[in-house]
Amino acid sequence: MKFKLRQIINMRKSLAKIANQEVSIDKAFVIARNIKFFNQEIENFDERRNELIKKYSTDKTTVDKDKEEDFFKELQVLLDVEVEIDLIPVDLSQIKDIKLTAMDLIVLDSIVKLGEK
């Protein structure tokens, strides 16, 4: 599956809600596997973002005010990078008492299913 980095970042919090539920071992494996792939991409993103911060800062930790516009332009380009991740969709229909918001389901739409889809 192809995802933009911004999608992966947005999915992480919602996927963590699912990861904190007690589920069968097979579902736990799939969820953990998916999170592992997400975390790898987020780590790569964080490294590139930190490089951008250093590029646009004097102190190497905070973007200089006069360089913010250029920084955010490059950051948007980075967030729009597409990556291929071999995810397995997670069936949420058999997880009891899971608490997700409508926004969680919107964000996770491409990697979860509710029964037959």
Summary of the structure (lengths in Angstrom):
residues: 117
radius of gyration: 17.1
end to end distance: 16.7
largest distance: 53.8
contacts: 296
relative contact order: 0.22
helix: 58%
strand: 9%
